[in-house]
């Protein structure tokens, strides 16, 4: 099993082509995936393909015809072993379950219909929640989708729902952490500190800058204001959610933990729950960051990770329940909290960082630029092929330059 260095990131291509695909009834995406599956099959076989992606033989005496059947990578071959991305990507690009559906998860039997048993709710994080042990087997999963299964899974029968890797970046730092840290900032600014909201925000920002220096945080916000986590005009009428890049959100967690230990109210149970929640979050990040390049996590850490996540979700659920009873819009429980449980449980089989979209995430905007460049004076049906050619050249240049450096 190997990871091809000249990979085609299907997530970036899928999102870049999504708008055009809606315009032409999905034909663009079908062409993109037909080309990608053809490429992956050649990589899996380890030989140069005998036909092009349409199934037509290569022209006689062409370079492709001379290479056909020969070794593609000096005897090596590539195995597609995970598909990484966020929940929305899997739903839009692969036709998998949506987080808003009654049965939202491709990994377990959780459900959220109005008459569902509470033990099956995806937001029930108790240890006796029934969905924890009601996992969907690969055979059952493939049978449920049947003919509607995406062409990628049809081409590789060994791939299944266990090849769907929840993304650490989107699930945690752009998901659960945003809700948690947004609520922490909201409590500091609007509840705990004694000044006006603006004065309190200035004080919080000063404390954040101080902790940035003390903790030597590698990725920092350049500024934070009330609008960074809630609408200042209606701060109590919506759930707070912290904005920012994933790395900024991630490294704010230990900073806010230090601030909370300074400003939290002694003897107030809710404040103690907040500290416990933040402490668990910081430990969760520390575990994932240990040996992040490894394919597998150390057994002791793999066993600790789900326990830490369960502890964090336990306190988070208490905070959400307390806020709900008080009529406060804080500590919203989102579908990604459910996905977090699956990420941590699967860590025993694959390091969560292997399914992370951190790598080259900023390149998404560059692919959008390539798509725009391909549409000028190009017939609609030729845009997918033109895009893939330009993308392939760009990836080759990127890795050639990296190898030279």
Secondary structure, DSSP 8 states (H G I E B T S, - for coil): ----TT---HHHHHHHHHHHHHHTTTHHHHHHHHHHHHHHHHHHHTB--SB-TTS-B--TT-HHHHHTTSBSBTTB------EEE-HHHHHHHH----TTSSS--SSB-----TT--GGG-TT--STT-GGGT-B--HHHHHHHHGGGS-HHHHH-TT--GGGEEE-HIIIIIIIIHHHHHHHHHHHIIIIISSS-HHHHHHHHHHHHHHHHHHHT-SS--S---GGGTS-GGGTTSS-----S-HHHHHHHHHHHHHHHHHHS-TT-HHHHHHHHHHHHHHHHHHHHHTTTT-SS--HHHHHHHHHHHHHHHHHHHHHHHHHHHTT---S---HHHHHHHHHHHGGGTS-GGGG---TTGGGHHHHHHHHHHHHTT--GGGHHHHHHHHHHHHHHHHHHHHHH-
